[in-house]
Amino acid sequence: MPAHSRPYPIVDRLIETFADWLKHRREIVEMCQFDAAEFGRIAHDLGVTTTDLDELVRQGPHHADELRELLKVLRIDEAAIARAQPLVMRDLERVCALCRHKAECDHDIADGSLADHYKAYCANKVTLDALEPDFHVEPAPARH
């Protein structure tokens, strides 16, 4: 439905947010139904510890949104990393999801200073610095 034909966009957004929350709660309940061995196998298959997997599930589907923003401002091609080095991409997402500097990062995203400040707190800094030359996206040519 186009935005102009939605009579109550704020209410619609609240309903969508609540639906996302309910879905996430169901995922947590489902995860809790696994026995320890099965949960351990899933964690192993994903290449993470059971503690990390538990935390990742609890954080929900937007656990690494900050990473996507950071890759954009650094002009690093996320899709290229995922194709060429999927384990590196998974590790970048895991580190971002488990980061304790989300508030600082979100603030820098909001005020447009992420590229200038991320190195002071980002646990992915070393990996991103190593990736930049291989996955850097060239700026579009200027139009005249």
C-alpha positions in Angstrom: 0.0 0.0 0.0 1.5 3.4 -0.9 2.4 5.6 2.0 0.0 8.3 1.0 -3.0 5.9 1.1 -2.1 4.6 4.6 -4.4 6.6 6.9 -2.4 6.0 10.1 1.3 5.5 9.3 2.4 5.7 13.0 -0.1 3.1 14.0 0.9 0.9 11.1 4.6 1.2 12.2 3.7 0.3 15.8 1.8 -2.8 14.6 4.7 -3.9 12.4 7.1 -3.4 15.3 4.9 -5.4 17.6 4.6 -8.2 15.0 8.4 -8.3 14.6 8.7 -8.5 18.4 6.2 -11.4 18.6 8.1 -13.3 15.8 11.3 -12.8 17.7 9.8 -14.1 20.9 8.6 -17.2 19.1 12.1 -17.8 17.8 13.5 -17.6 21.3 10.9 -20.0 22.6 11.7 -22.4 19.7 15.4 -22.2 20.5 14.7 -23.0 24.2 13.1 -26.2 23.1 16.3 -27.7 21.8 18.3 -30.0 24.0 21.9 -29.1 24.8 23.3 -31.5 22.3 21.2 -30.3 19.4 21.9 -26.7 20.3 25.6 -27.5 20.4 25.4 -29.1 16.9 23.7 -26.0 15.5 26.3 -23.7 17.0 29.1 -25.9 15.6 27.5 -26.0 12.2 27.4 -22.2 12.3 30.9 -21.9 13.5 30.1 -20.1 16.8 30.0 -21.1 20.5 26.8 -22.0 22.1 27.0 -18.9 24.3 27.4 -16.7 21.2 24.5 -18.5 19.4 22.3 -17.9 22.4 23.2 -14.2 22.5 22.7 -13.9 18.7 19.3 -15.4 18.8 18.3 -13.2 21.7 19.4 -10.0 19.8 17.1 -10.7 16.9 17.3 -10.2 13.2 18.8 -6.7 13.3 21.8 -7.6 15.3 24.3 -6.5 12.8 22.6 -3.5 11.2 25.5 -1.3 12.3 27.9 -3.4 10.3 25.9 -2.8 7.1 26.0 1.0 7.7 29.7 0.9 8.4 30.4 -1.0 5.2 28.4 1.5 3.3 30.3 4.5 4.7 33.6 2.8 4.2 32.5 2.0 0.6 33.2 -1.7 1.2 31.1 -4.2 -0.9 29.3 -6.4 1.5 28.0 -8.8 -1.2 31.5 -9.2 -2.5 32.8 -10.2 0.9 29.9 -12.6 1.4 30.7 -14.3 -2.0 34.5 -14.4 -1.7 34.9 -14.9 2.0 31.7 -16.0 3.6 33.4 -17.1 6.9 34.9 -13.6 7.2 31.5 -12.0 6.6 29.9 -14.3 9.2 32.7 -13.4 11.7 32.2 -9.6 11.0 28.5 -10.1 11.7 29.1 -12.1 14.9 31.5 -9.5 16.2 29.1 -6.7 15.4 26.2 -8.5 16.9 28.0 -9.1 20.2 29.5 -5.6 20.4 29.1 -3.6 23.6 29.5 -0.3 21.8 26.1 -0.3 19.9 24.9 3.0 21.5 28.1 4.8 20.5 28.0 3.3 17.0 24.3 4.2 16.5 25.0 7.8 17.6 27.8 8.0 15.1 25.5 6.6 12.4 22.8 9.1 13.3 25.1 12.1 13.1 27.0 11.0 10.1 30.4 10.6 11.8 30.7 6.8 11.8 33.6 6.8 9.3 35.5 9.2 11.4 35.0 7.5 14.8 34.5 3.7 14.4 38.2 3.0 14.8 38.1 4.1 18.4 35.7 1.4 19.5 34.9 -1.1 16.7 36.1 -4.7 17.3 36.0 -5.3 13.5 38.5 -2.5 12.8 41.5 -4.8 12.1 39.5 -7.1 9.8 37.9 -4.2 7.9 41.2 -2.5 7.5 42.5 -5.8 5.9 39.5 -6.1 3.6 39.4 -2.5 2.4 41.9 -2.8 -0.5 40.2 -6.0 -1.9 36.6 -5.0 -1.5 36.6 -1.2 -1.8 34.0 0.2 -4.1 35.1 3.0 -6.3 33.1 6.2 -6.1 30.8 6.8 -9.1 32.3 9.3 -11.6 31.1 12.8 -11.3 28.6 14.0 -13.8 29.2 17.2 -15.8 
